[in-house]
């Protein structure tokens, strides 16, 4: 009986160890990373129509950019003791061809071109989104929590992902040109804001245009409007 005690003690210790390990394996595990609840709640799915009254005016934003660049020029001139008066075809500020009139107008025209879509159709699931844009290519993104998705294309690099409640698309193009779209949904879920920023190494300030879209039911009404730098809002009728 006493001779068996050491074996019994060993078996007891082994049994206790097994129970301990079993208890550890059955203990609550740390939750696996999941999509942020805020991200899941932001669903852009649906049809969207441009709200001209709530969207930025290209010409107004261009005027603001020019004023900002002139202020930068004056500040630099005060530091160097040299002042250059801006005029037609002249530099607003900066060395070489930076901030030339052509570069600034080109930046605004690029912003106008890539924000002219009046109608959007958004398809979205847990990890993918596709933003179909009228008169433009679709924006697509495969997203996961805490990650930015990067795709190399013949034209450059595309980066997308969530920044809290905002979905960001960034396109890095050759010759120092960057385009960024930031999508956010209004509190009532009925308004979609897309802030598009164009950045060029030829202009020292970025150019941003906010477009506001509202939900709509698709229909062919033969009526089309767009914003232009030269004429503002222009509407035309189209055959159905």
ZAMARLUM-98573 format. One record per residue: residue number from 1; residue in one letter; chain; z, y, x of N, C-alpha, C in turn. Coordinates in Angstrom, 2 decimals. Layout:
// residues N
     n   res   chain      n_zz      n_yy      n_xx     ca_zz     ca_yy     ca_xx      c_zz      c_yy      c_xx
   NUM     A       A         Z         Y         X         Z         Y         X         Z         Y         X
...
END
This chain:
// residues 240
     n   res   chain      n_zz      n_yy      n_xx     ca_zz     ca_yy     ca_xx      c_zz      c_yy      c_xx
     1     X       A      0.00     -1.20      0.84      0.00      0.00      0.00      0.00      1.24      0.86
     2     X       A      0.94      1.23      1.88      0.97      2.39      2.76     -0.27      2.46      3.62
     3     X       A     -0.83      1.26      3.96     -2.02      1.26      4.80     -3.20      1.86      4.08
     4     X       A     -3.18      1.77      2.73     -4.31      2.31      1.99     -4.20      3.80      1.77
     5     X       A     -3.02      4.35      2.01     -2.83      5.78      1.75     -3.78      6.68      2.53
     6     X       A     -3.99      6.41      3.83     -4.94      7.27      4.55     -6.32      7.27      3.92
     7     X       A     -6.77      6.07      3.47     -8.09      6.00      2.84     -8.09      6.76      1.52
     8     X       A     -7.00      6.59      0.76     -6.91      7.28     -0.53     -6.91      8.79     -0.31
     9     X       A     -6.18      9.22      0.74     -6.13     10.65      1.05     -7.51     11.17      1.41
    10     X       A     -8.23     10.35      2.20     -9.57     10.75      2.60    -10.48     10.85      1.39
    11     X       A    -10.36      9.85      0.47    -11.19      9.88     -0.73    -10.85     11.07     -1.60
    12     X       A     -9.54     11.37     -1.67     -9.11     12.52     -2.47     -9.69     13.81     -1.91
    13     X       A     -9.63     13.94     -0.57    -10.18     15.13      0.07    -11.68     15.25     -0.17
    14     X       A    -12.37     14.10     -0.07    -13.82     14.11     -0.30    -14.13     14.48     -1.74
    15     X       A    -13.34     13.92     -2.67    -13.56     14.24     -4.08    -13.31     15.71     -4.35
    16     X       A    -12.23     16.23     -3.74    -11.93     17.66     -3.91    -13.06     18.52     -3.36
    17     X       A    -13.58     18.08     -2.19    -14.67     18.84     -1.58    -15.89     18.82     -2.47
    18     X       A    -16.19     17.66     -3.05    -17.35     17.56     -3.95    -17.18     18.45     -5.16
    19     X       A    -15.95     18.43     -5.73    -15.69     19.29     -6.89    -15.83     20.75     -6.52
    20     X       A    -15.36     21.10     -5.33    -15.46     22.49     -4.87    -16.92     22.91     -4.74
    21     X       A    -17.71     22.00     -4.10    -19.13     22.31     -3.94    -19.82     22.36     -5.28
    22     X       A    -19.47     21.46     -6.18    -20.08     21.47     -7.51    -19.73     22.75     -8.24
    23     X       A    -18.44     23.17     -8.08    -18.04     24.41     -8.70    -18.80     25.59     -8.16
    24     X       A    -19.06     25.58     -6.84    -19.85     26.66     -6.24    -21.25     26.67     -6.78
    25     X       A    -21.85     25.45     -6.90    -23.23     25.41     -7.36    -23.37     25.82     -8.80
    26     X       A    -22.29     25.60     -9.59    -22.37     25.96    -11.00    -21.84     27.35    -11.28
    27     X       A    -21.34     28.04    -10.22    -20.84     29.40    -10.42    -21.99     30.32    -10.76
    28     X       A    -21.72     31.39    -11.48    -22.78     32.34    -11.86    -23.49     32.88    -10.62
    29     X       A    -24.80     32.78    -10.61    -25.59     33.28     -9.49    -25.96     34.73     -9.72
    30     X       A    -26.26     35.38     -8.60    -26.70     36.76     -8.71    -28.02     36.82     -9.47
    31     X       A    -28.17     37.75    -10.37    -29.41     37.82    -11.15    -30.61     38.05    -10.26
    32     X       A    -31.70     37.39    -10.56    -32.93     37.59     -9.82    -33.52     38.95    -10.16
    33     X       A    -34.20     39.55     -9.18    -34.80     40.86     -9.46    -35.77     40.78    -10.63
    34     X       A    -35.67     41.70    -11.53    -36.57     41.77    -12.67    -37.14     43.17    -12.74
    35     X       A    -38.14     43.33    -13.58    -38.73     44.64    -13.75    -37.67     45.59    -14.28
    36     X       A    -37.59     46.77    -13.69    -36.62     47.77    -14.13    -36.77     48.02    -15.62
    37     X       A    -35.63     48.08    -16.32    -35.68     48.24    -17.77    -36.38     49.54    -18.16
    38     X       A    -36.17     50.58    -17.34    -36.85     51.84    -17.63    -38.36     51.66    -17.53
    39     X       A    -38.79     50.89    -16.49    -40.21     50.65    -16.32    -40.77     49.87    -17.51
    40     X       A    -40.03     48.85    -17.97    -40.51     48.04    -19.08    -40.63     48.86    -20.36
    41     X       A    -39.74     49.86    -20.49    -39.75     50.65    -21.71    -40.93     51.62    -21.77
    42     X       A    -41.51     51.92    -20.61    -42.62     52.87    -20.58    -43.91     52.10    -20.82
    43     X       A    -44.39     52.14    -22.02    -45.60     51.42    -22.40    -46.66     52.44    -22.80
    44     X       A    -47.72     52.54    -22.00    -48.78     53.50    -22.25    -49.89     52.94    -23.13
    45     X       A    -49.74     51.72    -23.59    -50.80     51.06    -24.35    -51.26     51.89    -25.54
    46     X       A    -52.58     51.96    -25.72    -53.11     52.64    -26.89    -54.32     53.50    -26.57
    47     X       A    -54.74     54.26    -27.57    -55.87     55.17    -27.44    -55.33     56.60    -27.38
    48     X       A    -55.88     57.37    -26.45    -55.37     58.72    -26.21    -56.50     59.73    -26.20
    49     X       A    -56.23     60.90    -26.78    -57.22     61.97    -26.87    -56.66     63.23    -26.23
    50     X       A    -57.48     63.93    -25.47    -57.05     65.13    -24.76    -56.62     66.23    -25.73
    51     X       A    -55.46     66.81    -25.47    -54.96     67.96    -26.23    -55.24     69.21    -25.40
    52     X       A    -56.29     69.94    -25.75    -56.68     71.11    -24.96    -55.60     72.18    -24.95
    53     X       A    -54.91     72.35    -26.06    -53.93     73.43    -26.17    -52.74     73.22    -25.25
    54     X       A    -52.42     71.96    -24.92    -51.28     71.66    -24.07    -51.66     71.40    -22.62
    55     X       A    -52.95     71.32    -22.34    -53.42     71.00    -20.99    -53.66     72.26    -20.17
    56     X       A    -53.63     72.08    -18.85    -53.86     73.20    -17.95    -55.29     73.71    -18.04
    57     X       A    -55.45     74.99    -17.76    -56.77     75.61    -17.65    -57.14     75.66    -16.17
    58     X       A    -58.30     75.12    -15.83    -58.71     75.04    -14.43    -58.78     76.42    -13.78
    59     X       A    -59.35     77.39    -14.48    -59.50     78.73    -13.91    -58.14     79.37    -13.63
    60     X       A    -57.21     79.21    -14.56    -55.86     79.76    -14.37    -55.20     79.13    -13.14
    61     X       A    -55.33     77.82    -13.00    -54.75     77.14    -11.84    -55.43     77.56    -10.55
    62     X       A    -56.74     77.78    -10.61    -57.48     78.22     -9.43    -57.00     79.60     -9.00
    63     X       A    -56.82     80.50     -9.96    -56.33     81.84     -9.63    -54.94     81.77     -8.98
    64     X       A    -54.10     80.88     -9.50    -52.75     80.72     -8.94    -52.82     80.18     -7.52
    65     X       A    -53.75     79.26     -7.26    -53.91     78.71     -5.92    -54.35     79.79     -4.94
    66     X       A    -55.30     80.62     -5.35    -55.78     81.69     -4.48    -54.65     82.66     -4.15
    67     X       A    -53.85     83.01     -5.15    -52.71     83.91     -4.89    -51.73     83.29     -3.90
    68     X       A    -51.49     81.99     -4.06    -50.57     81.30     -3.15    -51.11     81.29     -1.73
    69     X       A    -52.40     81.04     -1.58    -53.00     81.01     -0.24    -53.01     82.39      0.40
    70     X       A    -53.25     83.41     -0.39    -53.21     84.77      0.14    -51.81     85.13      0.61
    71     X       A    -50.81     84.68     -0.14    -49.44     84.93      0.27    -49.13     84.21      1.59
    72     X       A    -49.63     82.98      1.72    -49.46     82.26      2.98    -50.10     83.02      4.14
    73     X       A    -51.30     83.57      3.89    -52.01     84.32      4.92    -51.22     85.55      5.34
    74     X       A    -50.68     86.27      4.37    -49.91     87.46      4.67    -48.66     87.12      5.46
    75     X       A    -48.01     86.03      5.11    -46.80     85.62      5.84    -47.13     85.25      7.27
    76     X       A    -48.25     84.55      7.47    -48.65     84.22      8.84    -49.02     85.47      9.61
    77     X       A    -49.70     86.40      8.92    -50.12     87.64      9.59    -48.91     88.46     10.03
    78     X       A    -47.87     88.48      9.20    -46.66     89.21      9.56    -46.00     88.61     10.78
    79     X       A    -46.13     87.30     10.92    -45.54     86.64     12.08    -46.32     86.85     13.35
    80     X       A    -47.64     87.04     13.23    -48.49     87.21     14.41    -48.88     88.65     14.66
    81     X       A    -48.62     89.52     13.67    -49.01     90.92     13.82    -50.47     91.15     13.55
    82     X       A    -51.17     90.15     12.96    -52.60     90.28     12.66    -52.80     90.07     11.17
    83     X       A    -53.61     90.89     10.55    -53.87     90.75      9.12    -55.37     90.67      8.90
    84     X       A    -55.78     89.71      8.08    -57.19     89.52      7.76    -57.39     89.71      6.27
    85     X       A    -58.19     90.67      5.88    -58.45     90.94      4.47    -59.40     89.88      3.92
    86     X       A    -59.00     89.26      2.83    -59.85     88.24      2.22    -60.96     88.89      1.43
    87     X       A    -62.15     88.30      1.50    -63.28     88.82      0.76    -64.25     87.71      0.46
    88     X       A    -65.36     88.01     -0.23    -66.34     86.98     -0.57    -66.85     86.26      0.67
    89     X       A    -66.73     84.95      0.68    -67.23     84.17      1.79    -66.34     84.19      3.01
    90     X       A    -65.22     84.93      2.96    -64.33     85.02      4.10    -63.17     84.06      3.93
    91     X       A    -62.46     83.85      5.01    -61.30     82.99      4.95    -60.15     83.70      4.25
    92     X       A    -59.46     82.96      3.41    -58.24     83.49      2.83    -57.11     83.34      3.84
    93     X       A    -57.17     82.33      4.65    -56.16     82.17      5.69    -56.35     80.85      6.40
    94     X       A    -55.75     80.74      7.57    -55.81     79.49      8.30    -56.88     79.50      9.37
    95     X       A    -56.77     78.63     10.34    -57.72     78.57     11.44    -59.01     77.86     11.05
    96     X       A    -60.06     78.14     11.80    -61.33     77.45     11.59    -61.86     77.63     10.19
    97     X       A    -62.20     76.50      9.55    -62.74     76.55      8.19    -61.66     76.30      7.13
    98     X       A    -60.40     76.21      7.54    -59.33     75.97      6.58    -59.20     77.13      5.61
    99     X       A    -59.06     76.79      4.32    -58.89     77.77      3.25    -60.10     78.69      3.09
   100     X       A    -61.27     78.22      3.41    -62.47     79.01      3.15    -62.73     79.03      1.65
   101     X       A    -63.48     80.03      1.21    -63.80     80.13     -0.21    -64.48     78.87     -0.72
   102     X       A    -65.40     78.33      0.09    -66.12     77.12     -0.32    -65.17     75.93     -0.45
   103     X       A    -64.19     75.83      0.47    -63.25     74.71      0.42    -62.36     74.79     -0.81
   104     X       A    -61.93     76.01     -1.15    -61.04     76.19     -2.30    -61.78     75.89     -3.60
   105     X       A    -62.99     76.44     -3.74    -63.79     76.17     -4.93    -64.12     74.68     -5.03
   106     X       A    -64.43     74.08     -3.89    -64.73     72.65     -3.88    -63.55     71.81     -4.34
   107     X       A    -62.33     72.23     -3.95    -61.13     71.52     -4.37    -60.95     71.61     -5.89
   108     X       A    -61.15     72.82     -6.43    -61.02     73.01     -7.88    -62.10     72.24     -8.64
   109     X       A    -63.31     72.24     -8.13    -64.39     71.51     -8.79    -64.14     70.00     -8.76
   110     X       A    -63.59     69.52     -7.66    -63.24     68.10     -7.59    -62.18     67.76     -8.63
   111     X       A    -61.16     68.62     -8.75    -60.12     68.40     -9.75    -60.70     68.43    -11.16
   112     X       A    -61.62     69.35    -11.40    -62.26     69.43    -12.72    -63.05     68.16    -13.02
   113     X       A    -63.76     67.67    -12.02    -64.60     66.50    -12.21    -63.79     65.25    -12.54
   114     X       A    -62.67     65.06    -11.87    -61.91     63.82    -12.04    -60.89     63.91    -13.18
   115     X       A    -60.82     65.07    -13.84    -59.91     65.19    -14.99    -60.66     65.53    -16.28
   116     X       A    -61.96     65.32    -16.30    -62.74     65.73    -17.46    -62.71     64.71    -18.60
   117     X       A    -62.14     63.54    -18.36    -62.09     62.51    -19.41    -61.29     63.01    -20.60
   118     X       A    -61.92     63.00    -21.77    -61.24     63.42    -22.99    -60.58     62.26    -23.73
   119     X       A    -61.09     61.06    -23.51    -60.59     59.88    -24.22    -60.14     58.82    -23.21
   120     X       A    -58.99     58.21    -23.49    -58.46     57.14    -22.66    -58.14     55.94    -23.54
   121     X       A    -58.30     54.77    -22.96    -57.83     53.54    -23.60    -57.00     52.79    -22.57
   122     X       A    -55.74     52.54    -22.88    -54.83     51.92    -21.92    -54.46     50.52    -22.38
   123     X       A    -54.66     49.55    -21.50    -54.24     48.17    -21.73    -53.14     47.86    -20.72
   124     X       A    -52.04     47.29    -21.19    -50.89     47.09    -20.31    -50.11     45.85    -20.70
   125     X       A    -49.66     45.09    -19.68    -48.74     43.99    -19.92    -47.59     44.12    -18.92
   126     X       A    -46.88     43.04    -18.67    -45.67     43.12    -17.85    -45.95     43.54    -16.42
   127     X       A    -47.09     43.14    -15.87    -47.36     43.41    -14.46    -48.71     44.08    -14.20
   128     X       A    -49.45     44.42    -15.23    -50.77     45.00    -15.02    -51.03     46.14    -16.00
   129     X       A    -51.81     47.10    -15.55    -52.24     48.18    -16.42    -53.67     48.54    -16.08
   130     X       A    -54.43     48.88    -17.11    -55.81     49.33    -16.93    -56.01     50.57    -17.79
   131     X       A    -56.35     51.67    -17.14    -56.57     52.94    -17.84    -58.08     53.20    -17.86
   132     X       A    -58.70     52.95    -19.01    -60.13     53.19    -19.15    -60.33     54.67    -19.47
   133     X       A    -61.14     55.34    -18.65    -61.35     56.78    -18.80    -62.80     57.07    -19.16
   134     X       A    -62.98     57.88    -20.17    -64.32     58.28    -20.58    -65.02     59.00    -19.43
   135     X       A    -66.25     58.62    -19.14    -67.08     59.25    -18.11    -66.55     59.04    -16.70
   136     X       A    -65.67     58.07    -16.50    -65.11     57.85    -15.17    -64.73     56.38    -15.04
   137     X       A    -64.44     55.95    -13.81    -64.05     54.57    -13.59    -62.60     54.36    -14.04
   138     X       A    -62.27     53.12    -14.34    -60.92     52.80    -14.83    -59.93     52.76    -13.67
   139     X       A    -58.71     53.18    -13.96    -57.60     53.05    -13.02    -56.88     51.74    -13.33
   140     X       A    -56.71     50.89    -12.32    -56.03     49.62    -12.52    -54.89     49.48    -11.53
   141     X       A    -53.86     48.77    -11.95    -52.71     48.57    -11.06    -52.01     47.26    -11.41
   142     X       A    -51.66     46.52    -10.37    -50.80     45.34    -10.50    -49.45     45.73     -9.93
   143     X       A    -48.42     45.79    -10.76    -47.15     46.34    -10.30    -46.00     45.35    -10.44
   144     X       A    -45.05     45.46     -9.51    -43.83     44.67     -9.50    -42.66     45.57     -9.12
   145     X       A    -41.43     45.20     -9.50    -40.29     46.07     -9.25    -40.08     46.36     -7.77
   146     X       A    -39.88     47.62     -7.47    -39.58     48.02     -6.10    -40.74     47.90     -5.14
   147     X       A    -41.95     47.76     -5.64    -43.10     47.57     -4.76    -44.23     48.52     -5.14
   148     X       A    -44.98     48.91     -4.12    -46.23     49.63     -4.35    -47.37     48.70     -3.97
   149     X       A    -48.36     48.64     -4.83    -49.49     47.74     -4.62    -50.60     48.50     -3.90
   150     X       A    -51.11     47.94     -2.82    -52.13     48.59     -2.01    -53.40     47.74     -1.97
   151     X       A    -54.53     48.40     -2.17    -55.83     47.72     -2.13    -56.76     48.51     -1.22
   152     X       A    -57.38     47.81     -0.29    -58.38     48.43      0.59    -59.75     48.29     -0.06
   153     X       A    -60.48     49.40     -0.16    -61.82     49.40     -0.74    -62.79     50.02      0.26
   154     X       A    -64.10     49.84      0.03    -65.07     50.47      0.93    -64.94     52.00      0.98
   155     X       A    -64.38     52.59     -0.08    -64.25     54.05     -0.12    -62.93     54.54      0.46
   156     X       A    -61.96     53.66      0.64    -60.67     54.09      1.15    -59.56     53.15      0.72
   157     X       A    -58.36     53.71      0.55    -57.18     52.92      0.19    -56.62     53.39     -1.15
   158     X       A    -56.29     52.42     -2.01    -55.69     52.73     -3.31    -54.27     52.19     -3.34
   159     X       A    -53.33     53.04     -3.74    -51.91     52.68     -3.81    -51.41     53.00     -5.21
   160     X       A    -50.65     52.09     -5.80    -50.11     52.35     -7.13    -48.76     51.68     -7.29
   161     X       A    -47.98     52.18     -8.24    -46.68     51.60     -8.51    -45.81     52.56     -9.30
   162     X       A    -44.63     52.08     -9.68    -43.71     52.87    -10.49    -42.80     53.71     -9.61
   163     X       A    -42.57     54.93    -10.02    -41.51     55.77     -9.48    -40.62     56.14    -10.66
   164     X       A    -39.60     55.28    -10.89    -38.74     55.40    -12.06    -39.59     55.31    -13.34
   165     X       A    -39.67     56.37    -14.12    -40.40     56.29    -15.39    -41.85     56.72    -15.25
   166     X       A    -42.29     57.05    -14.04    -43.66     57.52    -13.83    -44.49     56.46    -13.11
   167     X       A    -45.74     56.34    -13.52    -46.66     55.44    -12.85    -47.60     56.27    -11.98
   168     X       A    -47.70     55.89    -10.71    -48.44     56.69     -9.74    -49.65     55.92     -9.24
   169     X       A    -50.79     56.59     -9.26    -52.01     56.10     -8.62    -52.36     57.07     -7.50
   170     X       A    -52.51     56.57     -6.29    -52.89     57.42     -5.16    -54.12     56.82     -4.50
   171     X       A    -55.13     57.65     -4.28    -56.37     57.21     -3.66    -56.58     58.02     -2.38
   172     X       A    -56.61     57.33     -1.24    -56.83     57.97      0.06    -58.29     57.79      0.44
   173     X       A    -59.01     58.89      0.49    -60.44     58.88      0.76    -60.73     59.39      2.17
   174     X       A    -61.93     59.14      2.68    -62.28     59.64      4.01    -62.26     61.16      4.07
   175     X       A    -62.27     61.67      5.29    -62.36     63.10      5.57    -61.18     63.89      5.00
   176     X       A    -60.00     63.26      5.02    -58.78     63.97      4.67    -58.61     64.33      3.22
   177     X       A    -59.22     63.59      2.30    -59.11     63.88      0.88    -58.22     62.83      0.21
   178     X       A    -57.25     63.30     -0.57    -56.34     62.43     -1.31    -56.29     62.85     -2.77
   179     X       A    -56.35     61.86     -3.66    -56.26     62.11     -5.10    -55.07     61.33     -5.64
   180     X       A    -54.21     62.01     -6.38    -53.04     61.34     -6.95    -52.94     61.63     -8.44
   181     X       A    -52.74     60.57     -9.22    -52.51     60.69    -10.66    -51.09     60.22    -10.96
   182     X       A    -50.32     61.02    -11.65    -48.96     60.65    -12.06    -48.91     60.63    -13.58
   183     X       A    -48.66     59.45    -14.14    -48.63     59.27    -15.59    -47.20     59.22    -16.09
   184     X       A    -46.91     59.97    -17.14    -45.58     59.95    -17.75    -45.72     60.10    -19.26
   185     X       A    -44.78     59.50    -19.97    -44.81     59.49    -21.43    -43.76     60.43    -21.98
   186     X       A    -44.14     61.18    -23.03    -43.20     62.08    -23.68    -42.07     61.33    -24.36
   187     X       A    -40.95     62.03    -24.65    -39.78     61.37    -25.26    -40.10     60.64    -26.56
   188     X       A    -41.03     61.18    -27.34    -41.34     60.56    -28.63    -42.41     59.48    -28.52
   189     X       A    -42.95     59.28    -27.31    -43.97     58.26    -27.10    -45.33     58.61    -27.64
   190     X       A    -45.51     59.86    -28.08    -46.77     60.27    -28.69    -47.62     61.15    -27.78
   191     X       A    -47.07     61.53    -26.64    -47.80     62.39    -25.71    -47.78     61.77    -24.31
   192     X       A    -48.95     61.75    -23.71    -49.12     61.21    -22.37    -49.55     62.33    -21.44
   193     X       A    -48.78     62.56    -20.38    -49.14     63.59    -19.40    -49.65     62.92    -18.13
   194     X       A    -50.79     63.39    -17.66    -51.33     62.92    -16.38    -51.45     64.14    -15.47
   195     X       A    -50.62     64.16    -14.44    -50.67     65.24    -13.44    -51.54     64.76    -12.29
   196     X       A    -52.70     65.38    -12.15    -53.65     65.01    -11.10    -53.61     66.03     -9.99
   197     X       A    -53.36     65.57     -8.78    -53.29     66.45     -7.61    -54.36     66.06     -6.61
   198     X       A    -55.11     67.06     -6.15    -56.13     66.85     -5.13    -55.66     67.53     -3.85
   199     X       A    -55.65     66.78     -2.76    -55.19     67.30     -1.48    -56.32     67.17     -0.47
   200     X       A    -56.57     68.24      0.26    -57.63     68.25      1.28    -57.08     68.86      2.56
   201     X       A    -57.50     68.32      3.71    -57.07     68.92      4.97    -57.79     70.23      5.26
   202     X       A    -58.71     70.63      4.35    -59.41     71.90      4.50    -58.71     73.03      3.74
   203     X       A    -57.70     72.69      2.92    -56.96     73.70      2.15    -55.48     73.41      2.33
   204     X       A    -54.70     74.45      2.64    -53.30     74.24      3.00    -52.37     74.02      1.81
   205     X       A    -52.86     74.17      0.59    -52.06     73.89     -0.60    -52.81     72.91     -1.49
   206     X       A    -52.11     72.01     -2.16    -52.78     71.07     -3.08    -53.17     71.78     -4.37
   207     X       A    -54.05     71.14     -5.12    -54.47     71.67     -6.42    -54.09     70.65     -7.47
   208     X       A    -53.26     71.06     -8.43    -52.76     70.15     -9.46    -53.20     70.59    -10.84
   209     X       A    -53.63     69.63    -11.64    -54.03     69.87    -13.02    -53.27     68.91    -13.92
   210     X       A    -52.60     69.43    -14.94    -51.91     68.61    -15.92    -52.77     68.46    -17.17
   211     X       A    -53.02     67.21    -17.55    -53.75     66.92    -18.77    -52.79     66.22    -19.74
   212     X       A    -52.73     66.71    -20.95    -51.86     66.13    -21.97    -52.72     65.44    -23.02
   213     X       A    -52.38     64.19    -23.31    -53.12     63.39    -24.29    -52.19     63.01    -25.44
   214     X       A    -52.77     62.90    -26.63    -52.02     62.47    -27.82    -52.68     61.20    -28.36
   215     X       A    -51.88     60.39    -29.03    -52.41     59.16    -29.61    -53.40     59.48    -30.73
   216     X       A    -54.41     58.62    -30.86    -55.40     58.82    -31.92    -55.98     57.47    -32.32
   217     X       A    -56.63     57.45    -33.47    -57.34     56.27    -33.95    -58.82     56.44    -33.64
   218     X       A    -59.43     55.54    -32.88    -60.83     55.70    -32.49    -61.75     55.85    -33.69
   219     X       A    -62.65     56.82    -33.59    -63.68     57.00    -34.61    -64.80     57.83    -33.99
   220     X       A    -65.97     57.69    -34.52    -67.14     58.41    -34.02    -67.38     59.62    -34.90
   221     X       A    -66.93     60.80    -34.44    -67.11     62.00    -35.25    -68.21     62.90    -34.71
   222     X       A    -68.85     62.47    -33.58    -69.96     63.25    -33.06    -69.58     64.62    -32.54
   223     X       A    -68.34     64.81    -32.10    -67.87     66.12    -31.66    -67.23     65.97    -30.30
   224     X       A    -67.65     66.78    -29.33    -67.17     66.64    -27.97    -66.85     67.99    -27.36
   225     X       A    -65.71     68.08    -26.65    -65.31     69.31    -25.97    -64.93     69.00    -24.54
   226     X       A    -65.06     69.99    -23.66    -64.60     69.84    -22.29    -64.24     71.21    -21.71
   227     X       A    -63.40     71.18    -20.66    -62.97     72.40    -20.00    -63.82     72.61    -18.75
   228     X       A    -64.30     73.84    -18.54    -65.09     74.16    -17.37    -64.51     75.38    -16.68
   229     X       A    -64.78     75.52    -15.39    -64.31     76.69    -14.64    -65.03     77.94    -15.10
   230     X       A    -66.32     77.84    -15.32    -67.12     79.04    -15.62    -67.00     79.51    -17.06
   231     X       A    -66.89     78.57    -18.01    -66.93     78.96    -19.43    -65.69     78.54    -20.23
   232     X       A    -64.69     77.98    -19.56    -63.50     77.55    -20.28    -63.79     76.33    -21.13
   233     X       A    -63.31     76.34    -22.39    -63.52     75.20    -23.28    -64.90     75.29    -23.92
   234     X       A    -65.68     74.22    -23.78    -67.03     74.16    -24.34    -67.12     72.94    -25.25
   235     X       A    -67.53     73.15    -26.51    -67.65     72.07    -27.48    -69.10     71.92    -27.93
   236     X       A    -69.53     70.70    -28.10    -70.89     70.41    -28.55    -70.84     69.31    -29.60
   237     X       A    -71.90     69.25    -30.41    -72.04     68.16    -31.38    -72.99     67.13    -30.82
   238     X       A    -72.72     65.87    -31.14    -73.55     64.78    -30.67    -73.98     63.94    -31.85
   239     X       A    -75.16     63.37    -31.74    -75.65     62.52    -32.82    -74.83     61.25    -32.90
   240     X       A    -74.50     60.83    -34.12    -73.68     59.64    -34.31    -74.52     58.38    -34.17
END
